[in-house]
Amino acid sequence: MYLHLGQDVLIKKDDIIGIFDMETSTIAKATRNYLADSQKTGKVVTVSMEMPKSFVLCCNRKTHKITVYVSQISTSTLLKRTVYLEAIYNV
């Protein structure tokens, strides 16, 4: 199954490590440093130029490549989308 992060970006649900709220999670200096380092090393994919509300940390199961997707969609909406997908496919 895939999760739509906005624009034309879809990610495999199995690759998701975590979905984080941009406002509350970036209070911690460690998180800010991680995001800055990820940006410098080219691991960040910005989904939209709108104000970011969340970021999704993913790891490709085959290549073990880490990618951070920055999205304008809130964490609650992304969570609802994952629950909706599970309800459809588990019927």
C-alpha positions as CSV (number, residue, x, y, z in Angstrom):
1,M,0.0,0.0,0.0
2,Y,1.1,3.6,-0.6
3,L,0.6,6.8,1.3
4,H,0.0,10.1,-0.6
5,L,2.0,12.9,0.9
6,G,0.8,15.7,-1.4
7,Q,1.5,16.8,-4.9
8,D,2.5,13.7,-6.9
9,V,4.4,12.0,-4.1
10,L,3.5,8.5,-3.0
11,I,5.6,6.4,-0.6
12,K,5.3,2.7,0.4
13,K,3.6,2.4,3.7
14,D,6.0,-0.4,4.7
15,D,9.0,2.0,4.4
16,I,7.6,4.5,6.9
17,I,9.6,4.7,10.2
18,G,7.7,7.6,11.6
19,I,5.4,10.6,10.9
20,F,6.3,13.7,12.9
21,D,4.7,17.0,13.5
22,M,7.1,19.8,12.3
23,E,6.1,22.3,15.0
24,T,6.3,20.1,18.0
25,S,9.2,17.8,17.0
26,T,11.6,20.6,16.0
27,I,11.6,22.0,19.5
28,A,14.3,19.5,20.3
29,K,17.8,20.5,19.2
30,A,18.6,16.9,18.2
31,T,15.7,16.9,15.7
32,R,16.7,20.2,14.2
33,N,20.3,19.0,13.8
34,Y,19.1,15.7,12.2
35,L,16.9,17.6,9.7
36,A,19.8,20.0,8.9
37,D,22.2,17.2,8.4
38,S,19.7,15.3,6.2
39,Q,19.2,18.4,4.1
40,K,23.0,18.8,3.6
41,T,23.5,15.2,2.6
42,G,20.5,15.3,0.1
43,K,18.2,13.0,2.0
44,V,15.4,15.5,2.2
45,V,12.6,15.6,-0.4
46,T,10.3,18.6,-0.1
47,V,6.9,17.7,-1.3
48,S,5.5,21.3,-1.6
49,M,6.7,24.8,-1.3
50,E,3.9,25.6,1.1
51,M,4.5,25.9,4.9
52,P,5.6,22.4,6.1
53,K,3.4,20.8,8.7
54,S,5.0,17.3,9.0
55,F,7.9,15.2,8.0
56,V,7.9,11.5,7.3
57,L,11.1,9.4,7.9
58,C,11.4,6.5,5.6
59,C,13.9,3.7,5.0
60,N,13.9,1.7,1.8
61,R,13.7,-2.0,2.9
62,K,16.0,-3.2,0.0
63,T,18.6,-0.5,-0.2
64,H,18.4,0.8,3.5
65,K,18.4,4.3,2.1
66,I,17.0,6.9,4.5
67,T,14.7,9.6,3.1
68,V,13.0,12.5,4.9
69,Y,9.8,13.7,3.2
70,V,8.7,17.2,4.2
71,S,5.0,17.7,3.6
72,Q,2.4,20.4,3.9
73,I,-0.1,17.8,5.1
74,S,-0.7,17.5,8.9
75,T,0.2,14.4,10.8
76,S,-3.4,13.8,11.7
77,T,-4.5,13.8,8.1
78,L,-1.6,11.4,7.1
79,L,-2.6,9.1,10.0
80,K,-6.3,9.1,8.8
81,R,-5.1,8.2,5.3
82,T,-3.1,5.2,6.6
83,V,-6.1,4.0,8.7
84,Y,-8.4,4.5,5.7
85,L,-6.1,2.4,3.5
86,E,-6.0,-0.4,6.1
87,A,-9.8,-0.4,6.3
88,I,-10.1,-0.7,2.5
89,Y,-7.6,-3.5,2.1
90,N,-8.5,-5.5,5.2
91,V,-12.2,-5.9,4.3
